[in-house]
Amino acid sequence: MTFTEILNILRLARNIFQNENLLINLNLDNSEKEVYVIGDIHGNLKSLRKIIEIINKDNPKYIIFLGDIVDRGIKQLECLILVLILKILNPTKYYLLKGNHETFEMNQAYGFYYEFIDKFKDQDKFKEILLLYQVLPICVLINNSILCLHGGIPEDIDIIKKLKGINPLKLDENAINSINKGIYQILWNDPKEVDNLDFSNSFRGPGIKFFGKVAFDRFIEYNNLNFVIRAHECFAEGYKWFFNGKLLSIFSSANYRGYFAPNPASYAIIKNNIVEARNIE
């Protein structure tokens, strides 16, 4: 594809995203309808194509990508453009959240920025990618009881209330200051299966936290949640349940660390307010 073609896709998608709020509310009133939730893709076009085949066959009502479409894989731009095209063609069926790799710093550190510059020979053109990142939503709340996000719950227990009704283009300085830390931790935090753990510092860096069962139980009770679905971590078994089956961690890029440490790609299905995990064969 030429840059002009890609630019048209980026701008069409951005126009859609900038009319969505940072927290998206979706409701299912038909017990036959399903939501499919997709984890990290990381430039794995083979896994993404398999996921799209499943979506086309099963036809769920909504599909939510939890972010981290680019970096590390060999088809990063192709994966991003494909997901954006799906969004453009059916904007009320497909949703894309921001992950920690939908940032300039991570794209510089893990490859997408340099792949893009090498292809188009102009670093200024990458600004169009960053403009897209600025308007991506942060989380999806399904039937007011199932929260979908990229990384994990933040220390700010009121973050869901703070994000409701907020459009990314209408943030004033006070709103930004109020939600920035919470959003950062939503993108980066990880669960740790420790019963008496609240929050603790993470190896990932300053301001990033592990959250244990104490923190998780408090958060879901306060916000009247039944489940949380997140991505952000790769597991050899494809997916992993935490905290008595209330938090599901999925990862949708197969063999992420190579064939010497294989993992299946996984995804989540929501139906009748119940969460199920599946691996892709």
N, C-alpha and C positions, 0 to 999 in steps of 0.2 A: 504494500500500500504506500501511496505517496503521503508526504506530511500534510498536504492539503486535505486529503481524504480523512486522515486521522484527526486533524484539527476540527473538521466538521463534526465528527463523532464526539470528540471531547466537549465541544461547545453545546451540542444538542443535549448530551447527558448532563452537563453542568446546569443548563436551564431547567432541567427536571429536578435535579437534586436541590437547587436553591429555592425551590418552592415546597420542599419537604421540611419538616421540623427535625431538630436534633434527636428527639425521641418520637418514634413512629408508633402509633396505636393501630393494631389490626385486630379484627374480631371475626370469629368463626361461629356462625349460628346454625350450620348444617353439619350433622354428625358424620356425613359422608366425605366432607372436605378435609384436606390435610395441608399442613405447612411442612416444607422441606427446608432444613437449615444446613448450610454448607460451611465448612471450616476453611482453614488456610489452603490456598492453591499454590502459591509460590512458583508461578511460571511453569507448572506441570500441565501442559496442554492435553496430554494423554488422559490424565485423571479427570480434567475438566470436561473433556468430550464424553467420557463414560457417564459422568454425572448428568450431562445434558441429555444423553440417551435415556437415562432413567426418568428424568423429568418429562421428556416428551412422551414416554410410554405411560407413565402414571398420572400425569396431568394434575399435580397438586394445585390448590388454589393460590398459594403464595410460595415464593422461594426467597430465602434470605441468605445472602453471602455475608459472612462475619468478618470480612476484610483479609488483608495480606494476600492480595492477588498476585503481586509482583515480588521481585527479589529472589536470588539464588537459583531459580530454575532456568532452563534453556529457551523457554518461549514466554518470556515475561510480558512483553508488549502485546503479543498475540492473545494471551489470556485476558489482559485488561480490556482490550478492544472488544473481545468476544462478550465479556460480561456487560460492558457498556451497551453493546448492540442489543443484547437481550433486554436491558433496561429501557432503551429507547423504543423498541418495538412493543413492549408491554409494560409500561411504567407502574401500573398498579398491581402487577403480578410479581415482578422481580424487585428486590431491595438489596442494596449494597451498603454495608456499614464500614466505617473507618476502622482499620487495624493499626497496630503500631508501625507497620511498614508502609502505610500511606502517609509518609512524611519524607521530607527532603533529606534529613539526616540519615535515616535508615536506607534510603535509596542510594545515597553516596557510599555508605559503608558496605552494602550487600549487593551492589551490582546494577540495579535498574537504571540509575542515572547515567552510568558510563555506557551501558548498552544503548540507551536512547541517544546520547551524544554521538557515539560512534556511528549510529545509523543515519542521523540527520545533520551531523557536522555543525551544529549550532546550539550552544548551551542556553541561549535565550529562549529557544523553543520549549525547553523543559518547564518554563513558567506556566504553560498551559496545563501541564500535569498538576502543578502545585495549586493552581486555581480550582481545579476539580477537587483535590483533596480538601480544600477549605470548606466545601459545602456538603461533604458527606455526612450523613446522620451517624449518631453514636450508638444507639441501641433501639431495639424493637420490643414493645410490650404486647403480648398476645392475650386477648381475653382478660386483660388486667391481672394475669396470674402467672405468666411465663415470660421471663426476661431473657432476651437474646443480646449478647454483646461479644466483644472480641476477647478481652483478657479476663477480667474479674471484677468483683465488687470493690468499690472504693471505701475509704474510711468515712467519707461524707455520706451519712445514712439518709440524708434528704436529697441526694442527687437526682432521683427520679422525679420528684416534685419540681426541682429546679429546672430540669430539662424540658418538662412538659410545655408545649405551646411555644417553644423558642425556635425561631427561624435563624439559620446561621448568618444571614445577611443583616439581621436586625439586633445584633448583640451590642449593647452599650458597654462602657468600661466596667461598670459595676457588675453587670451580668457575667462578663468575661472573668473578672477576678473571683466571682463566686463559684464558677463551675470549672475553671481551668484545672485545678488539682484533681478534682473528681474525674474529669474526662481522661486526664493523663493516666490515672490509676485504672480506669476502665480498660484502657488500651493495653496496659502492661502487667497488671497484678495476676498472681497465680494462686490456686488453692493448694493447701497443704493438709493432708489428712491427719490432723492432730486434734484430739477432742478438746483439750484445754487451751488451745491457741486462739488468741484474738488476732491481732496483726503483728507481723515481725518484718524486719528488714530483709530485702531480697538481694541475691547476688547480681541481679540484673542492673542495679544502679541506684543512685540517690532518689528518694521519693517513691520508689517502687516497693510494693509490699507482698509478702505472703499473707494469706488469710486462712485461718483455721475454722474449726466448727463453731467456736464461740462467736466469732465475727459473722460467719455466714448465717447461723440461726437467728441472730439478732437482726440482721439485714432483711431476711425474707419475712420474718414475723412483722417487723415494723412496716414493711411495704406490701404486706398481704400477698406474697408470692408463693407459688407452689413449686416452681422449678426455675432453675437458671441454666441456660445453654451457652457455652463458651468454646473458644478454639485455642489458638496461641501456643499449644504444646503438642509435640508429636509423641505418640505412644506405640510401642511395638505391637500391641494388640489392636490398634486402630482407634479405639475410643476408651474412655475411662469414666466410671461413676465415682462421685465423691459424696460424702456427708449423707449417708443413708439413702442414696439414690435420689437426692434432690438437686444435685449439680452434675451435668453431663459435659464432658470435655471431648470435642471431636476434632479431627484433623483430616483434610480432604485431599492431600497430596500423597500418593503412594510412593513408597521407597524413598522417602525424603532424604535420608542420609546415605542413600546408595544401596545396592543390592547386597552388600556385606552386612547391612543392618536393616532388613526389610520391614516395612509396615504396610498394612492395607489402608486404603483411603476409606474414610467413614463419613457418615452424615446422620442427621437426626430427623425424625418424623414426629410431628405433633398432630394428634387426632383425639378428639373428645377430651381435650385438656390433659392428655397423657403424653409423655415423652418416651420415644423408643429410639434406640441406636441401631444402626446397621453398617456393616462393612460392604464395600464394593468388591466383588470377586474379580 
